[in-house]
């Protein structure tokens, strides 16, 4: 499930960048766009039951309270309530971006050693089968076939059992497709 959370966060980062770009085009819609983004992020993360959901909800509450006139500490207060609200939203976006990138980096750090182990296991298959790399494509069907080979090859059976016990099916497929993608890209 880490891989699904990672990809969900990356989609949210991309859509948040569009909200920020919209600030230059129409600053009057900036806060409304950010609130829409917060609602969408809340829905996406809520489906995954991610702890990140609480952070999104807290940032949404910060914006809502700023709309009611409460200015968080550290925010410059302008004579224009709209400018103050945009400043609050900008600071919230900064915190949100930082938190999402930290979560993505944490997931990457957690998965990195397993990507390496998966790559080693696939390399064992490639060493045993001369045409192995030539027949690879980045598809789920190929990943399923490689996984089946990993579970049936005596040298890779222990690592396949480890992955089956340690990772969700989604994370295992994510890692396997990443390794296959790297092999396909580098087979030159």
N, C-alpha and C positions, 0 to 999 in steps of 0.2 A: 503494500500500500504506500510505501514511501515514494515510489516512482510516480504514482498517481497524484499524490500531494505535490510533488515537485513540479510536475507538468501543469497542474492546476495553478500553482503559484506563478509559474512562468507566464501562463496565459493572463493572469491578473496583472502582473507587472507590465506586460505589453499593453493591456487596455488602460492601465493607469497612466502610462506614457501618453496615450491619446488624450486623456483628460487634461494633462499638463499642457500639451500642445494646443488644446482648445482655449487655454487661458489667453494666449496671444491673439487668437481670432476673435473671441467674444468674452471679455472678462466678466460681463454681467451674468453669464451662464456657468461660470467656473464652479461655484459652490454647488449649484444644482447638479452639475455633471459629476462632481465628486461624490455627492450623496447618492446619486444613482449608481455610481461605481461601488460605493460601500455596500449598498443593498445587493448588488449582483455578487460581489465578493462574499458577502455573508451567506447568500444562497449556495454558492459553489462550495465554500468551505464547510457549510453546515451539512451538506450531503455526505461529506467525508468524515464528519465528526472530528474535525481537526481542532486542536487547542488554539490554533491561530484565530479561530472564530471569535474567541473572547477579546483578542486584540482589536479585531475589526469592529466589534460591537462597542468597545471602549472609545475608539476613534469616532465612531458615528455619534456616540453620546456627547463627545467633546464638541462636535460641530453643532449638534442640536442645542446644547446649552449655550453655545456662542450665539446662535440665532435668537436665543432668549435674552441675550445681553450679558451673559457671564463670560468674561475674558480670562483665559487661563494665564497663570503666571508666566512671565517671560515673553509675552506677546505684546508687541507695540500697539498702543491704542491710538487710533486716528479719530479725528472729529467725524469722519464718515463711518457709520456703522458697517456699510458694505465693504469698505477697505479693511476694516478690522476683521470682519468675517473672512475675507479672502486671505488675510495674513494667518488666521487660525487654520484655515483649510490648507494653506501652503505648508505650514509647520507639521500638520497632521500627515500630509502626503510624504514629507521627508521622513517622519518616523515610520510610516507604513512601508515605504520603499526599503528602508534600512532593515526593518524586521523581516520582510519577505526575502530579501537577499540573504540575510543571516540564516533563515530556515532552509533556503535552497542550498547554501554552502554546507550547512550541517548535514543535510541529506546526502549531498555529494561526498562529503568526508566519510559518512557511514557506508556508502555503497562502493567507494573506490577500491578498498581491498578485495571486495567480492568480484568486482569487474576484473581485477587482475587474476583472481583464482579461476574465474570463468574463462578468461583468455588462455590461461595455461591448460585448462582441460580441453578446450577447443584446439589448441596447438597440438596436444597429444593425438587427437583425432586426425588432424591434418598430416601429422607425421606418419600415421598408419595407413592413410588413404591418399595416394598420389594426386588424384583429381578432385580432392575434397574442396579446396578453395575455389577452383574453377567453376564448380557447380553451385556456389553460394549466391543467394540473392536475399535482399532484405524484405522477407515476407514472413508472415506467421507460419505458413506451411513449411517453409525451410527451417524456421526456428524449432518447430515441433519435431521435424526429422532429426535435427542436430541433437535436440534434447533426448530423443529416443536412442540415438547412438551413444550419447553420454551415459545413459542408464544401462546400456547393454555391453559396453566395452569394459573389460575387466580393470584396465588401468584407470578409468575415469568413474567407475561405479561409486567409490567412496565419496568423491567430491559431489557427485550427483545426489547422493543421499544427504549430504550436508546441505546442499542448496534446497532440496525438497523440505528438509526440516526447518531450515533457518529463514527462508524467504517465502513470501506469498507468491502465488502463481503470477500475479501481475508484475511483481518485482523481478522474479526469475526471467520472465519473458523480456522485460525491459533490458536487463543486463545482457541476456543472450542476443537480443536484436542489436544492442550497442556493439558488442564484440563482432557480430557478423557484419554490421555496417562498416566497422573499421577494417575488417579483412577485405571486404568488397572494394572499399575506397583505396586500399593500398595494394591491391593485387597487380596493378599496372601492368 
